[in-house]
Amino acid sequence: MKALLIVFINLYFITVSYASENIVFAKTHQLTSVILGEQRSFSVYLPPSYNENPN
């Protein structure tokens, strides 16, 4: 049982180490709000097919 647990823990860390590519869900932007008097952040999500189909 301990050996099986050790194998699964090793597989987890091996998988995590190979998944080093950044995954971007949305791009974050900022703008200055004159009315609120502060800088506001917002996120924009574009699906992967956005760049493939310009229409």
Summary of the structure (lengths in Angstrom):
residues: 55
radius of gyration: 21.0
end to end distance: 56.4
largest distance: 62.5
contacts: 74
relative contact order: 0.13
helix: 36%
strand: 25%
